[in-house]
Structure formats: structure tokens, C-alpha cells
Amino acid sequence: MKKYIYCFFAFSLQLSFLSAQVINYTKLDSGVTLIHVEEKGSGTVSASLFVRGGNSGESAQESGITWLMLKLLLKGTGKYNAEQIALETELLGASITSGCSNDYSEISLTVLAKNFTPAFQIFADVINNPVFPEKEFETEKRKLLATIMSKNDSIFDTSLDLFYETIYRGHPYGMPVTGYYASVSSLTVAQAADRYNKMFRKDDMIISVAGDIEFAKLKETVEKFFPGVKQVPAEEYSNAGSGLLYAQGESFAEKKIFKGKFGQSFIFSGFLAPCAGERVYPAIKLINAIYGGGMGSRLFEQLREKYGFVYEASSFYPTRISSSVFAVYAGTSKENIESVESAIKDTLKNISPISEQELLAGKEFLKGTYLMDHRTQYKRAWYLGMWEAVGLGYGYDTTYIKDIDNVTPYEIHRVIGAYFDISKLVTIIVE
């Protein structure tokens, strides 16, 4: 009991902190969006630069180029080579990382507050002046190919990639952010440089900062080191993942079975779902928490606790600018896969009604996990930038909690009726 009281108290403190924080927001003359929240006395600063556009702007032939390009940013500029970047940041007590998702790319800096300016200078140089050395490109390419090959040893990764390919039917969301072995093998350093030049536009850049630095000093520093970020005409670059994939009513049913090298089987089932900008987004997040969010969820209780069918079971509803998915997955023995598939269909078919008790528990679970994910300074900066990058605005970091609280039983019932249609279920099985 003391544990639950402590957790509730911790969540309450975190929620109060989010509600009380003063967020500064401005659009700089360079076109860069700057978001800031000061955390006095922390002694550290975390900054994340988001660029609207991830792998969803890639063609199948260039799949993986965004991931590879972002890794290369840290491997040489006009001023520093890869070794110097690593050494200088280490001496400053800093770290710089990069990565991408379907809808955005990110470069992040974490540093001691007293060393923020020199570290941010390196951070800005990495972003503004990469040189894409051929030798480093080949090294990073080999690393990425090894990463892709290693995914073949994971039944979860293999199944997830096959599920996305099947449900998204040629849309860029169906491609893994790391690319395919065949596509990455043929990529060139010129393609990486071209991808950078098209993506890194001033109006698509968001810098979100949390930490022990005043806004005036931060703004001055950013304006100094981001005076003229590269820009290309808008018509030269488009995000292929923007807009809805297709109307929800045009969704489809499909089942595919793949032979694997694994000693067990894995199943993914799901259907297309609304994007983050849709009004029903919070309700579906809540349904996902109730249905498949954790060991107390309906799915886990049915498949593992009641029948003992699976060793792993969950569901997810990712935040997407374009059409998302509501997906269910489970790992089981080969002899139980048909029973698990049937049980998943039954749980989805009978997902309604949801009781008041389940609704309340789901809200507490969802809010708790969200707030716990804000424990680090990096994630507090990250959420502000991420919500801005996906189009909901930095303020959604606090609005999200309110939206979850405001979901009603009637809305849950209406959303289930509108979107949870098992006749349009897409299923892949790896056996």
C-alpha cells in the first residue's frame, strides 16, 4: 500500500511541475523555432534539435539514407574531424547523439550548464557544416548493415517489420527507419549529402531546451550559432509521409504466414487508426492502455493468466503525423499460435463495454507512465520538441494529460464502434 501511495505522490508532484513550469517560445529571425524551460540549480542543460521529416520522405531505393546521414553528422565538419568532435565533447562533459523516426529527425546535446556555450558551438557546427567524409561514410554504412543483419536474429523485430510492410502497403511508414540490406548496400555519400541539403531547412527546425540556463542567454547563443541555416526551395523537398494514408473506410483485411528460423512463433494483428492530429487520439491512447498496457491489461490477463498461451503479449498505438495503427502482438509456441490468433480476435471483438473501474485505472496507468517518462531532463526537453514537430504544439505536453482525464465512457464506446472493426484486421504470423 505504501508503494502505491508513494507512486501517486510522485506522479502528483511531476504533474504539478509540468503545470507550473514557464515555457518560452519564439520564432527566430533565421526561421528556427526555439522552445525553452528553465530548471534553475540543475547544473545541466539538455537541448534537442528536431527536423520535420524522418524516413517517411524516403523512396524504397534510398531506404535508410536518413538514418545514415544523421550518424554522419557527427563524423566531421569543416572545423572538426570525428575524433575531435568526440574528444572535445567529452572534455566538456557533454554528449551529442542523433536518430530518426518516421516523422522527424533529432540531434541532441546534454552538457554541464557551465560548459553550454562551447558545447553548443560544436553542436551547431555538426548541424550546419557537415562534410560527409567518404571513409566515415563507409564505416557507418558497415555498422548499419550489421545492425540490419542482427535484426534477423530477433523474432520480434522480424515480425514487426513484416507487419508494417503488410499494413502500410508501399507507404513509407512500411519501411524500417534503418532501411533494408539491399537499399543500404547501394547508398552513396552523395545521396547522404543530398538528403541533408533537402531536409535541414530553417523553417523545419525546432530547438527545445530544458535546463539551468536563462532564456535571454540561450536565445543569444542560438542566434549566434544558427545565423544562416541552409535552405532549399520548398518545392525541392516534400515529406512523402504527410497527409492521411487513405480513408479509414478503405482499410482492408489480410493475413500472411511466414516461415522463420525461430523455435517459437509470433503474431501481429491490427488495423489502421487515426493520426495524432485527430480528436479521437487521446481516447485510442486510453483504449490501448486498458486493452494491452501492462501486466494488468485485458490482453495479458486473457492470453497469459487465464490460458497460459503466451510468454509475451501487448498492444501499441504509436503517435504518427499520418495514419497510425492499433496493433496487438504475442509470442507463443508453434502449437498454440492458432489458439492465440483466435483469442486476440475475441478480445478485440469484445473490447466493449469498458467499465468505469477499468476507465479510471487506465487513466491512472497512462498518466503515470507518461509522467514517469519525464523524470530526466533530456526527456522533458524532448517532449516539448516532439509535440511541436508532430504538429500538436509544445503546449500539448500538459494538454495531453488533461485530454486523457476528459475522455468519457461514451467517447470510448463511440470510438470502439467507429474504428475497432475486426473484419479489417491485418495479421502476420511468423512460425
N, C-alpha and C positions, 0 to 999 in steps of 0.2 A: 504493500500500500504506500509506503514511504517513497518507493521508486516512482510511482505514478504521480504522487504529489510533487516530487522534485521535477519531473519532466514537464508537468503542467506549469509549474512556476517558471522553469527555464523558457518554455515557449511564450509565456506571457511577457517575460522580460524582453525577449527578442522582438515580439510584435510591437511592444511599446517603443523599442529602439527604432524600428523601421518607421513607425508612425511619427515619431518626434524628430527624426533627422531632417536637416535643412539641405535640400539638394539645389545646387546651382546648375543652370542650363543656359548655354549660349551657342549661337552660330558665329564662328569666327569669320573674319574677312576673307580668309583663304578658302572658306566653304566647309571646313571641318566642324563637326558638331562636338561640343565639349560638355561633358556631364561630370559633376564633382560633388562629393560629400566628404566633409572634413571629419576626421576622427582624431581629435587632439590627444596628445600623450601616447599614442600607439607606438610611435618611433619608427613606423614603416609606412610605405606607400605602395599601393598596387594600381597599375594602370593597364587597361586593355584597349587596344585599337581594333575596332570591328570594321570590316569592309562588307557592304551588302553584296552578296554573291559568293556562293560556295561552289560545290561540284555540280550544282544544278545548271550552271551555264556551260557545261562541257558537252562535247559530242562524244559518241561512243568510241570514236577513233582516238580521242585525246583524254579518255577517262583516266583520272589520276594526276593530271597535269597541275591542278590547283594545289593538291597536297604536296607534290614535289616542288613546285615553285615556292611555297611557303617555307619549306625546310631550307631551301637555297638562300632565302633572305638572310639567314644567319651565318652564311658561309663566305661572305666577302662583300665589301663596299669599296667605294673609291678611296676611302681612308684606312680601313681596317681589313686584314685578311681573317680567315676563320679562326685561326689560333689567337690572334689579337683580340677579336671580339670575345672569345671565351675567357681569356686571361683578364682583360680589362673589367669585364662584368663581375668576375669572381673577386677581384681585388676591391671592388666597390660593395661587395656583399649583395650582389644583385643576380637575378636570373631572367633570361628572356626566352620565351617559348612561342611556338606557333602551331596552328592547326586549323582545320576547317570542318564544316558540317555541310548539309545540303544547301542551306540558305545564306550562310555568312562565313567569312574567314576571320581569324583572330590572331593577333600578335600581342603577347602580354609581358609586362615588366613588373617584377617585385623587387623592392630595394629598401635599404635603410633610408629613413627620411633625410638624414644629414647628407646623403650622397645622391639625392634625387636628381639634381641638375646635371652632373656629369654622366650619370647612368641614362637619363632621358636623352641626352645628346647622342649616345650610342644607339639607343632605341630608335630615335628619329632617323639616324643615318642608315640603319638597317632597312627601314621602311622606304626612305626617299631615294637612296643611292645604291641599290644592289648592283653588282656587276656580273653575277651568274658565271663564276669560273667553271670552265669545262671539266677540269679534274674533279672539283667538288660535286658537280652535277652527276658525273658517272658514279661517284661514291654513294651519293644519296639515292641514286637510281637502283644500285645493287641492294642497298638496305631496304628499299621499298619492295623490290621483287622478293626478297627474303621474307618480309612481313606478309606479303600476299600468299606465298607458299605455305607459311606457317598456319594460315587460316584453314588450310585444307585438313589440318590435324584436329580441328575443333568442330564437333558436330553442331554446336550452336551457331558458330559463325557461318558454316557452310549452309545450314538450313535457313538462317536469316537472309543471306544473300539471295538464295533461290526464291524465298518468299517475296522479297522486294521486286525481283526481276519479274515474277509472275503477276503480282497485283498491279504493278505500275506500267506494264506492257509498253516498253520502249521510252517511257518518260525518264528524264534524267534522275529522278528520285529512285529509280530502279537500279542505278549503278552504285557500287560501293565507293565511298569517298577516296579510298586508297587506289581505286582503279582495278583493271584486270591485268593479268600477267602479260597477255598479248599486247594490250594497248600501251602499258608502261614500257615494255621492251622496245617499242618503236619510237618513244618520245625523244625529242632533241632539246638541247639547251636553248635553241632559238624559239621553240614553242613555249618554253617556260618564261622567257623574257617577253614574248608577245602576250601571254596570259597576264603577266604582271602589268604591262602597259595598258591593257584594256580594263583591268579590274580596279587598279588603285587610282580612283578618281576622287577629287576633293569632296564632292557632294555626296559620295557614298561612304565617307569615313566618319566614324564615331569614336571618340576617345572618352572612356569612362574611367574615373579615378576615385578611389577611396583611400583615405589615409591622413597622415599627420602633415598636412600642407594646406596653407591658406589659399583660397580661390584666386586672389589677386596675383600671388606668386606663380601659381600653376598656369593661369592664363598667359602671363608674361612669358613663361618658359615655353609653352606650346606655340605661341605666336612667333617666338624667336626661331624655333627649330622646325616649324611647319609653315614657312612663308610662301612656298610655291610648290605644293604637291602636284605631281604630274596629272594632267587632264587630257582626255581624248573626247572628241565629239560624241554625244550620246548615241548617235545612230551607229557608231562603230562597235558598240557593245550592248548586248541585251542578255538578261538573265532568263535562260530558257525554262527555268522552273517557276517563273512568275505566273500568276493567274491560276484559276482552278483547272485541275487536270481534265475533268469532264463532269457533267452534271451528276449528282448523286443518283438520280433515277436511271442513269445509263450504266450503272455499275453492273457487274457480271459475276457469275458463279463458275468456278473452275477447280479441278483437283488434279494434282500431279504427284506421282510417286517416283522417287529417285533411289537408285541403288547406291549405298555407301559402303565404306570400308570399316565402319564402326561396329562395335559389339552390341550397341543398343539402337533404338530408333528415336526420332524426334519429329514433332509435328508443329506446324504453324497454321493457324486458321484466323481469318479476319476479313474485313471489308473496308472499303474506302470510307473516310469520315471527314467532317468539316475541318477547315483550316483554322489557325489561331484567331483570325480576324472575325470569325462567325460568332454570333451572340450565344450559341449553344456550347461554345468551347469550355467554359467552367463546368457546365453540367456533365459533359462527357468525361472531363478530368475526374469528377467526383464518382461517376459510374465506374470508371476504371479502378479507382481506389477501392470501392466496395466489392467489385467483382473479382479483381485479381491483384490487389495491392497488399502483399504481405501474407504472413502465415495465418492471419485471422480472416482472410478473404473467403468468399464463397467458393471460388475455384479451387483453392488449396484444400479447403475442408472436404469438398466433394471428391476430388481426384486422389488426394493422398491420405487424409484422415479417415474418410469413410470407406474407400475401396482399396487403398494401398497400391494404386495403379502406377504412380509416378515417383521419380526422385527429384523432379523439378517441375514447377508449374507457375505461370504468372501471366500477366497481360500488360500491354502498354498502349499509350495514345500519345505519340510524340507531337511536339509543337512544330508546326510547319506553316510556311507562308502560303503554299499551295495545298492541295488536298492531302490530308493526313490519312492514317489508318488506325483502326481499332484492331489490335492483334492479340491473339492468345497463343501461348506456346507451352509445350510439355515434353519432357524426356521420359522415356519408359523402355521397358524390354520389348523385344520384337514381337513376342506372343501377345502382348497387351495393347498393341497400337490401335487395333480396330475398336477395342473397348474404350480407349481413351478418346479417339475421334468421336465416337457416339456420345460419350459423356460430355465432351466440350459442346457439342451441338445442343444437348439437353440443357446445360447450364445457361447457354445463350438464349435458347428458346424460352426458358422460364426465368429470365433475369428480372422480370417484373411480376409482382409488385416488390418494391423495396420498402421495408418498414421504417418507421420513424427512428427506431433504435439504430438500425443499420445506417440511416442517413446521418445521424448525429455522430456515430463512430467513424464513418467515412470522412466527414468534415474534419474531425479532430486528427485523424491519421494524415490526411492530405496537408492540412495546415502545419502539423508538426514536422513532417518530413521536409516541407518547403522551408520552414524557418530554421530547422537544424542545418540545412544546406547553406545558410547564411552565416555560419559560425566563423568562417575565415574571411579575412579582408579581401582576398582575391575574389571570392565568390560574391561578396557584396558589390564590388565594382563590376564583376561580370554580369550579374543580373540586370543592373541598370543599362548596360550597353546592349545586352541581348534583347531585352524587351524593345529597346529603341530600334534595333536592327531588324526585328521581325515586323515592325510597323505598329505595335501597340503603344509605344511611347514609354519612356523611362518611368513614368509615374505608375505604370501597371505593376511595378514591384510591390506596391502596397495595395493597389486596387484589386489585385488578384485574390488576396485573402478575403476582402470584402465580397467579391463576386462569388467565391466559394460559399461563404456564410449565407448569401442571399438566394442560393438555389433552393427551390421549393419542391415538395413531393410531386406536385402537379407538373412542374417542368421536367423532372426526371421521367415521369410517366410519358409525357409528350415526346421527349427526345428518344426514348427507347422505341416508341411506336414509329417514329419517323426514320430512324437510322439503323436499328438493330434487326435487320432482315436476314435470317439465316439462309433464305433461298438465294442470296447473293454472296454466299460465303466462298472465299478463295482459300484453298487448303493445299499445302505441300507437305509431303511425308518423306523423310529420309530414313530408309531402312537397310 
